[in-house]
Amino acid sequence: MKRFILGIAVFVASQTAFADNQGFYAGGSIGQSKFIDQCAGTITCSDTDTAVKIFGGYQFTENWGAEASYVDFGKFTATAFIGVPVNVTAKANGFQLAGTGTIPVNNQFSFFGKAGIFLGRLDNSGSVGGTSVSVSGSSTTFSFGVGAKWNIVDRFAVRLEFERFSKVGSDASGTSDIDLISVGASYRF
């Protein structure tokens, strides 16, 4: 009977600790973005760059929440020769709104996943045979991600995550899937 009562007490205490993880949070991340399949047929190419993200969200329960973020993926550069020299620089950024699901492992460590929409913009500039060209495109597409979070102290956490943003851009600017691996920190209010 003592073990049963002790087990109930531990369960109630753990649920109370998880309930403390609910509420508003905000943070920032830095990482590496990769523009997928953009280097085929090029002479030189740089399809990765440093990306930054700011985010905020609300954890409704220990398992479910919502998060909004702004991401600047940096830029992609390429040079090709298709009868004439072609130089391209592409910059991408946008806003994400996602639902989140969290699986707590213990009071300090949890795994999470997210899925939502991404309102992205892709700006291309460059030159074709010495003539300057600039094309931009916007899209509303699907995004998803997975990660892990470690609550270092009461309200401060660090997190590591992988995200995929699908078909950023438009028919006019071209589209690209973009991957982001980032590390960040958050503060819960």
Secondary structure, DSSP 8 states (H G I E B T S, - for coil): -HHHHHHHHHHHHHHHHHHTT-EEEEEEEEEEEEETT--TT-SEEE-EEEEEEEEEEEESSSSEEEEEEEEEEEEEEEEEESSSEEEEEEEEEEEEEEEEEEEESSSSEEEEEEEEEEEEEEEEEEEETTEEEEEEEEEEEEEEEEEEEEE-SSSEEEEEEEEEEEEEEETTTEEEEEEEEEEEEEEE-
